[in-house]
């Protein structure tokens, strides 16, 4: 396949944004795409033209970024609970 054409999933893996961001831009008509065989394809040049520049993160860092970007926000109580757990771990050293 042409190196300029990729699935939305590939674009996410390559750091062009989250799946929801890319799909929203496609839905809003800001990112051209073609659907073929149940997959949606975009051009690398269209991603760049839409202002979606490839992130320099790779592998593990990109996966962590993807998970964090899609995770719900923590409540103040959850933040306090996590801080307590982390500080307790620091005290046991």
Secondary structure, DSSP 8 states (H G I E B T S, - for coil): --TTEEEHHHHHHTTS--HHHHHHHHHTTSS--EEETTEEEEEHHHHHHTT----S--HHHHHHHHHHHHS----HHHHHHHHHHHHHHHHT-
